[in-house]
Amino acid sequence: MSLTQMDLANKLLVSNKTISNWETGKTLPDIENIILISKYLNLSLDDLFLGDETMVEKLRENQQERKFYRVVTIS
């Protein structure tokens, strides 16, 4: 499947800059967009996540940062 950043951005209703940031690892898609990407590309979530160790690791780091942030803001 030949797919441009703009094609995917239009399908997900985000900017092509957002797609670029996801590709470069600057940011990650939220869970809703991950599910939409999975459906659009006809990939299982397992294939989508496990096929890209970088994404899995960044999601883990992001989750840990959110937990830390919640502890700091609640304290």
Buried (B, 14 or more C-beta within 10 A) or exposed (E): EEEEBEBBBEBBEBEBEBBEBBEEEEEBBEEEBBEBBBEBEEEEEEEBBEEEEEBEEBBEEEEEEEEEEEEEEEE
